[in-house]
Amino acid sequence: MSLPADLLARLARFDTPTICNVIELFDVRPRNVGYMDGRIQSNFPALAPMVGYAATASFRSDAPPVGGDAYGSMQAQLDQFAKLPGPAVVVFQDLDDPPVSAVFGEVMCSTYKAFGSVGLVTNGAGRDLQQVKAIDYPVFTGSTICSHGYCHMLHLGLPVRVGGLMVNTGDLLHGDANGVTNIPLALANEIPDLAVEFLAAEEIMLEYLRPAGPKEKAEFDRRRQEFQNVVATLTKRVQRRS
């Protein structure tokens, strides 16, 4: 399913927790699934949110490959990018447990970005982090390791499991300083407008809490109830349409 580029840009205006909050309104999946767990961390939290389509691969580096290496498989991976409906988010499952060496470095990330990728996610390790940061390429990893070992890709395009989340090629992913979530494609068009409304609802409480000075519990309770009423109204509205 192809989404307009301007829709992806609108989704990127919101942080990942807000995206998760809005998805919850639809009640299309349990609240404890659909996102990666705390093993996957943003390496560059200051970068803008990442939004793109998963290009999956598996990786191993603990022993020499039967044939080829990571760089030898990159052309096939770039061909995979061209089949996606929009910008690629490279998603590597490192099958070595624990990771033995880095899944990516400066050359790989520079190549991915040059061919339109907007980020990379792996349960494995990264390296060359200062150089990757310099090209403003978001990466999300489980660790950092200085060497590439016997790095090689085992397959491209098959489902992978990263940070507890099953990821299929073509899944829409959103990630920022807080982590990475999957966005159901059927909901994507509605999320930006609802995100604006959800943030406005949160502001009911935040505008009272931000200023310094004493707070009255009664006023806080009133505002919290108002916030909850707005969220309940949004929930009923979207579930009535779905």
C-alpha positions in Angstrom: 0.0 0.0 0.0 1.5 3.3 -1.1 1.0 6.4 1.0 1.5 10.0 -0.3 4.8 11.5 0.5 3.1 14.5 2.2 1.4 12.1 4.6 4.7 10.6 5.6 6.0 14.1 6.2 3.0 14.9 8.4 3.6 11.7 10.4 7.2 12.8 11.0 6.0 16.0 12.7 4.9 14.0 15.7 7.0 12.1 18.3 6.6 8.3 18.5 4.8 8.2 21.8 2.1 10.4 20.4 1.8 8.1 17.4 1.4 5.2 19.8 -1.2 7.1 21.8 -3.3 7.7 18.7 -3.1 4.1 17.5 -4.5 3.0 20.9 -7.6 5.0 20.2 -8.6 2.6 17.4 -8.3 -0.5 19.6 -7.0 -2.5 16.7 -4.3 -4.3 18.7 -3.4 -5.0 22.3 -1.6 -2.0 24.0 1.5 -4.1 24.8 2.3 -5.0 21.2 3.2 -3.2 17.9 6.4 -1.5 19.1 10.0 -2.5 19.8 11.0 -3.0 23.4 13.8 -1.3 25.4 16.5 -3.4 23.9 16.4 -1.1 20.9 17.7 2.4 21.6 18.1 5.5 19.4 21.7 6.3 18.9 21.0 9.9 17.9 18.0 11.1 20.0 18.2 14.7 18.7 17.4 13.8 15.2 13.9 14.3 13.8 11.5 11.3 13.7 12.1 8.6 11.1 9.2 7.4 9.0 9.6 4.8 6.3 8.9 1.3 5.0 10.8 -1.7 6.4 13.4 -3.4 4.2 14.3 -6.5 6.1 17.4 -8.6 6.3 19.1 -11.1 8.6 22.8 -10.8 9.6 25.5 -12.9 11.2 29.2 -12.3 11.9 30.5 -15.0 14.2 31.9 -17.2 11.4 32.9 -16.8 7.8 30.1 -16.9 5.3 29.8 -19.8 2.9 30.0 -17.2 0.1 29.9 -13.4 -0.2 29.7 -10.8 2.5 27.6 -7.8 3.6 28.9 -5.6 0.9 28.3 -8.2 -1.8 24.7 -8.4 -0.8 24.1 -4.6 -0.8 23.2 -4.4 -4.5 20.3 -6.8 -3.9 19.3 -4.8 -0.9 19.3 -1.6 -2.9 17.1 -3.4 -5.4 14.8 -4.2 -2.5 14.5 -0.4 -1.8 13.2 0.2 -5.3 10.3 -2.2 -4.7 9.0 -0.4 -1.6 6.2 2.2 -1.9 8.4 4.9 -0.3 11.6 5.5 1.7 13.3 2.5 3.2 14.0 1.8 6.8 16.6 -1.0 6.9 15.7 -3.5 9.5 18.4 -6.1 10.4 17.9 -9.1 12.7 21.3 -10.1 14.0 21.1 -13.8 14.6 24.2 -14.0 16.7 23.2 -14.0 20.4 24.9 -12.1 21.9 26.0 -9.9 18.9 29.6 -10.5 17.9 30.3 -7.5 15.8 28.8 -4.4 14.2 26.0 -4.8 11.7 26.7 -1.4 10.1 29.2 1.4 9.8 29.9 4.6 7.9 30.1 3.1 4.4 26.8 1.1 4.7 24.8 3.9 6.2 26.2 6.4 3.6 25.2 4.0 0.9 21.7 3.5 2.3 21.1 7.2 2.7 22.4 7.9 -0.8 19.8 5.5 -2.2 16.9 7.0 -0.2 16.8 5.2 3.1 15.7 7.3 6.1 17.1 5.1 8.9 18.3 1.7 10.1 17.1 -0.5 13.0 18.8 -3.6 14.4 18.9 -5.7 17.5 22.6 -6.0 16.8 25.4 -3.5 17.1 26.6 -0.5 15.2 29.9 1.3 14.8 31.4 4.5 13.2 28.7 6.3 15.2 30.3 9.8 15.0 30.5 9.5 11.2 27.0 8.2 10.9 25.7 11.0 13.1 27.5 13.5 10.8 25.3 12.4 7.9 22.1 12.8 9.9 21.1 9.2 9.5 19.0 7.8 12.3 20.1 4.4 13.6 18.5 2.3 16.4 20.6 -0.5 17.9 21.0 -2.9 20.8 24.7 -2.1 21.4 27.9 -0.7 19.9 30.9 -2.9 18.8 34.1 -1.6 17.1 34.7 -4.4 14.6 32.7 -5.9 11.7 33.8 -9.5 12.3 32.8 -11.9 9.5 29.8 -9.8 8.6 27.4 -11.2 6.1 23.7 -11.1 5.2 21.8 -14.4 5.2 18.5 -13.4 3.6 16.6 -10.3 2.4 12.9 -9.6 2.5 11.8 -12.3 4.9 10.1 -11.5 8.2 12.5 -10.6 11.1 12.1 -10.2 14.8 13.8 -7.1 16.3 13.2 -5.8 19.8 10.3 -8.2 20.3 8.5 -6.9 17.1 7.9 -9.0 14.1 8.7 -6.8 11.0 7.7 -7.6 7.5 9.1 -5.9 4.4 6.8 -3.0 3.6 5.7 -2.4 7.2 5.4 1.3 8.0 7.8 2.2 10.9 8.0 5.4 13.0 11.0 6.0 15.3 12.5 8.7 17.4 14.4 9.2 20.7 11.7 7.1 22.4 11.9 4.0 20.3 10.3 2.4 17.2 6.7 1.5 16.5 4.7 0.0 13.6 1.9 2.1 12.1 -1.0 0.1 10.7 -1.2 1.2 7.1 -5.0 1.4 7.2 -4.9 4.0 10.0 -2.0 6.1 8.7 -4.2 8.7 6.9 -6.2 9.5 10.0 -3.3 9.6 12.5 -1.9 13.2 11.9 -5.2 15.0 12.4 -6.0 12.9 15.5 -2.5 13.5 16.8 -3.2 17.3 16.7 -6.3 16.8 18.7 -4.6 14.4 21.2 -1.8 16.9 21.9 -4.4 19.6 22.4 -6.1 17.4 24.9 -2.9 16.9 26.8 -2.4 20.6 26.8 -5.4 20.9 29.1 -3.3 19.5 31.9 0.1 20.7 30.8 -0.8 24.4 30.7 -1.7 24.2 34.3 1.2 22.1 35.4 4.1 23.9 33.6 4.1 27.3 35.4 6.0 27.4 38.7 4.0 27.8 41.9 1.6 25.9 44.1 -1.1 23.7 42.5 -4.6 22.9 43.7 -5.5 19.2 43.6 -9.1 20.1 42.8 -8.1 22.0 39.7 -5.7 19.3 38.6 -8.5 16.7 39.1 -10.9 18.9 37.0 -8.4 19.2 34.2 -7.5 15.5 34.2 -11.2 14.6 34.0 -11.6 17.0 31.1 -8.6 15.4 29.3 -10.1 12.0 29.9 -13.4 13.1 28.5 -11.8 14.4 25.3 -9.9 11.2 24.8 -13.0 9.1 25.4 -14.8 11.2 22.8 -12.0 10.7 20.3 -12.0 7.0 21.0 -15.8 6.7 20.3 -15.5 8.7 17.2 -12.7 6.6 15.6 -14.1 3.3 16.6 -17.5 4.3 15.2 -15.9 4.8 11.8 -13.8 1.7 11.9 
